[in-house]
Each structure stands twice: as C-alpha cells, then as structure tokens.
Amino acid sequence: MLRREFLASLAALAAAPRMSLAQEPGVQLGGGTAFSPSDVVNMAREMATHAYQPRPLIPEAWRELTYDQYRKIWFDSRNALWEGSDASQRVDVFPPGLYFPQAIKTYVVEDDTARPLLFDMGVFDTTDKFPDVPIDDTLGYSGLRLRAELRQPGIFEEYAVFQGASYFRGIGTDDIYGLSARGLALKTGDPMGEEFPDFIAFWLERPEAGVTTIVLHALLDSESCTGAYRFEITHGQPLTMQVEAEIFARTDLTHVGIAPLTSMFLFDDMDRQRFDDFRPAVHDNDGLLIHNGGGEVIWRPLANPVTLQISAFGDMDPRGFGLMQRSRDFDDFNDLEALYHRRPGLWVTPGEGWGQGSVHLVEIPADLEIYDNIVAYWRPAATIAAGTSHRMSYRLDWGQDPAPHDGMPLRVLNTAAGGRPEGGRIFTIDFENASHVPDDLSRVDRLVRSSTGEVTEGIIQRNPETGGPRLAFTFMPGEADWAEFRAQLRLDGAPLSEVWLYRWTKS
C-alpha cells in the first residue's frame, strides 16, 4: 500500500465526511481518507505519549437495555458489507448497548483508502418490544462478524466474531463457538483487579474474489498501554489467524498476558460429585497443553476449584500452548443443546522466540456454565517499561484438534478420580493408542510423583474401549491439603506419553 503522512490521531479518520456514497440497502460508507497499515502503529505510538482518554459513552437508554431487550434487535444479513459483490467474504455488524457501552470505529480499506462504516439503524431488524432509543453521534457498531462460503457455494456462514473489550472468537468449519481469545490481558488474577484493554477501531481490507483470507487491523487502548494489531484470518478446519502486534507502554507493564485465552470448565470425571447434573461433563475445554522450549509436552487437566487457583509453568522460548477439547463424542456430554463435543480447541504458536517467562493458568470457582472461569496466557518475565514498546507475533489455530501431532508423544484422552472405601483416592489416566505402543505393556515404565502425601507406583493396563494404555495409581493425602502430581509413561528410557500434571486440593 502507498505511504502517506502520519495521521495525528484516530480522530482524523473519524472526521471523514459522514456522507453516504450509495443509497442501496446495506451498510453505508463515509468519505475516504488515505490509509497505510503503518498508520495504525503510528496512532498507537502517538496515543501512548498522552494520558488515557476514555471514549464517549453511548446514550444511557442504550446502556440500560435489558438482556431481553437487546435480543430484540439484530442485524439483517441482507445488509452485510460486500453483499451482492464478488468479494469472498461478508461482514455483519452488531448494535451497541447493554454490555457494549462504547462504539468501535470501523473502516473498509480498498485501493489504499479507508472509508468509515456509518451508523444506521436501518441495517437492523427489531421487534415491537424494542424500546425507542435516542440516536446521536456517540453511536456506532459494537463489533463485527465474518462470514464466508465454508461448505456450500453461495451460503455464507459465520466463522469469527470480534466484540467486547479486545475479545474475539473463531471456529473451524463444522465447529460451534466455545472459548474466546483476547488481544491482551493485563493483571489477570491480580488482587488489585484486572485491566481490560479495548479494541477501539478496526480496518477491514476488502478481499479479492475467491480468496479464503481476510486482513483486519485493530487499534487497542487502555489505561496502561496502547497497541497496533494485524490479523490475517483464513477460514477452514482449522481456522487460522496470523497475528502481528506491537504494544506501547504508558506505564511499566509488570503483568502482561500475551495471546490470552478464556474458556469455561464446570466439571468432568474428576469432580462431578459437586454437581447434581444429568450430564457427565460440562466444559468448553478440558485441558491446557504446553509444548515447552525444552521439547517436553505437558497436559494439565482443567479444574473448577473451590478457591481461586493460579499455576505458572516457567519456560524459555515456548514452542506452543493452548486450551484443548479432547472430549469429542456426544456421549461425553449428553447435551443436545450446548453440543460441547463440537467446541474448538485453540493452539498458540509463537512466531519468534518469546524469551523467558511462563504460561499462566488461572482457574476461578464457578457454579454455573454461563461463567468463563478459565484463563491461559504467556507472561513475559521482563517488565515492559513505560515509554517503550514490545513486538510479538503468533498464530492461532481454532479447530477440533489444532495442536501439532508429528513427533508428539501419546496424548492423554481422559482423567478420572474417586475415593476408595479404605481411604485415599484413585486416579486413572487414559492415553491414546498408537503403532509404537508395545503389545507387552510390562515394557512400559511409569513415572508417578506427588509433592505431598504418598502415591503408589501405579499399574498399566490396556483399555479395550480406546485400545491405549491406562495408568492407575492411588494417592494417600494424609494431613495434606493439596498436592501437585506428575505422571508419565516411558519406553526404553524415552518419553512415550505426554507429561500429566495435576493439582489436587482438599475439598
């Protein structure tokens, strides 16, 4: 794209003439302003030199909409951006209000020119139960939805949504929405409270006919920092997002979450006794997977603890991490509505060495499945000092099993635990089957460790249902209130399985 003079602030684009270029049905565009991707970086850099200025709130009547009222307004897909054109994508917009009290400036980029999407109630349908609300210049759309021909020509199905703070979600073809990602996490789990940065502007590059990729630029703002993001999004199974970002610090950033993931875990075979439910499990994802810089592959089953639980897995230049959904059968959940077995996993692959830091896992107590209570992210060890910037890149793979498999050890399929009449608890870990698993399981060594209490060395049996090995061991906690477990199968001195980690806490 062509270079041009730096845009002094986001307001320069927002001030583009609010005149419609076309009167046909659909989202309307304002007048154009020259645009280059470097403009977003320059805006973020310039904004970071000034104190944080919150965006104006939309009218109070919009902010006080009830959940039921907000559901009475929806986008008419016939008004989608690029509807009726040869563009390979369609874009819907969301109304403001309720949980979304501030508008997001949204622009369409074509031929090095950015044109704003003008707010228009006419692109929405409402029922007669939707209240009369005022229209003023503070209004704008609260987010956007991307659609493409995923399975059938001429049928545009959604595959990604950007809405709320810096949250966004994606799905591989044939999946349904589950976990979310964020542009940035700040002070997650901090006693002083978390800070939630916002995407305050989007720029969508018009895709050419026949391509499966769309480029989205985003400007992030927060009390502590600003940021410039570029997403290159390609639908399919898995859906991939190539992310490039630069963060500009207003203050010293001591607790930053890179590539943060947010999910829900209520219960499974490990702790279902706390929930009187007809379903055997309820969760968007069931484990944290880490491929660390040393080549070790770690599987940490998720938990819904009775008190806040934070785990940190120290590392140097991680190869990847993510929240997976390994329960893929309907019978794992027996839920005809939520369809948890079709929720995607999300794998993060760093684009460069991320240096020293740790993968953080935050598990928050929850009693209902409506709450997102799981957060995972990379936390750099070094502080990002005020007045400096931090660049990073990574790929997000959303799909049914998006983590890499070539050369990886046996995956953990399921973990279960229960009490024993004579005391203590028994844990069972099922691993997948593979051609290199020996027929004679006595050749397989088992490593079982506990930080407190006592554990048996465990036994290995073949599970006729999965065909793979099952490791079972007994834990005697004694007076311990908690314990950290580590277990692995090994063959001829080398890892055969992932490293299974778990934190047990006394109920």
MORAVEN-V175457 format. One record per backbone hydrogen bond with DSSP energy under -0.5 kcal/mol. NH is the residue of the N-H (numbers start at 0). CO is the residue of the C=O. If there is no record, write none. Layout:
BEGIN
nh,co
NH,CO
NH,CO
END
This chain:
BEGIN
nh,co
7,5
11,8
12,8
12,9
13,9
14,10
15,12
18,16
20,28
26,78
27,117
29,115
30,16
32,113
34,111
38,35
39,35
39,36
40,36
41,37
42,38
43,39
44,40
45,41
46,42
47,43
48,45
49,46
53,51
57,100
61,58
62,58
63,59
64,61
69,65
70,66
71,68
72,69
73,124
75,122
76,74
78,75
79,76
80,90
82,79
84,81
87,207
89,146
90,80
91,144
93,142
96,99
97,61
99,96
100,98
103,140
104,102
104,199
106,201
107,114
108,203
109,107
109,112
112,109
113,32
114,107
115,30
116,105
117,27
117,115
122,119
123,120
124,73
126,71
129,126
138,135
141,93
142,93
143,161
144,91
145,159
146,89
147,156
148,87
149,147
154,151
155,153
156,147
156,154
158,145
159,145
160,168
161,143
162,160
162,166
163,141
166,163
167,180
168,160
170,158
172,235
174,171
175,341
177,178
179,261
180,167
181,259
182,165
184,256
185,194
186,254
189,186
192,189
194,185
196,194
197,220
198,164
199,197
199,218
200,218
201,104
202,216
203,106
204,202
204,214
205,108
210,207
213,232
215,230
216,202
217,228
218,200
219,226
220,197
221,224
225,247
226,219
227,245
228,217
229,243
230,215
231,241
232,213
232,230
233,239
234,211
237,397
238,397
239,233
240,395
241,231
242,240
242,393
243,229
244,391
245,227
246,389
247,225
248,246
248,387
249,223
250,223
252,383
253,251
256,184
257,255
257,377
259,256
260,375
261,179
262,373
265,281
266,281
270,267
271,267
273,270
274,271
276,274
281,266
283,263
284,263
285,323
286,323
287,299
288,286
288,321
289,297
290,319
291,289
291,295
294,291
297,289
297,295
298,498
299,287
300,298
300,500
301,285
304,302
308,362
310,360
312,358
313,311
314,356
316,354
318,290
319,290
320,347
321,288
322,345
323,286
323,321
327,325
331,328
332,329
333,329
335,333
338,334
341,338
342,339
343,175
344,398
345,322
346,396
347,320
348,346
348,394
349,347
350,392
356,314
357,378
358,312
359,357
359,376
360,310
361,374
362,308
362,360
363,361
363,372
370,367
372,262
372,370
373,262
374,361
375,260
376,359
377,257
378,357
378,376
379,377
380,355
383,252
384,382
386,248
387,384
389,246
391,244
393,242
394,348
395,240
396,346
396,394
397,238
397,395
398,344
398,396
407,404
409,495
412,410
412,429
413,429
415,427
416,268
417,425
419,423
422,419
424,474
425,417
426,472
427,415
428,470
429,413
430,468
431,410
436,433
437,435
440,438
442,439
443,440
444,489
446,487
447,445
448,485
450,483
453,475
455,473
458,471
460,469
462,467
463,461
466,462
468,431
469,460
470,428
471,458
472,426
474,424
475,453
476,474
479,476
482,503
484,482
484,501
485,448
486,499
487,446
489,444
490,493
491,442
493,490
495,488
496,488
497,409
498,296
499,486
499,497
500,298
500,498
501,484
503,482
503,501
505,480
END
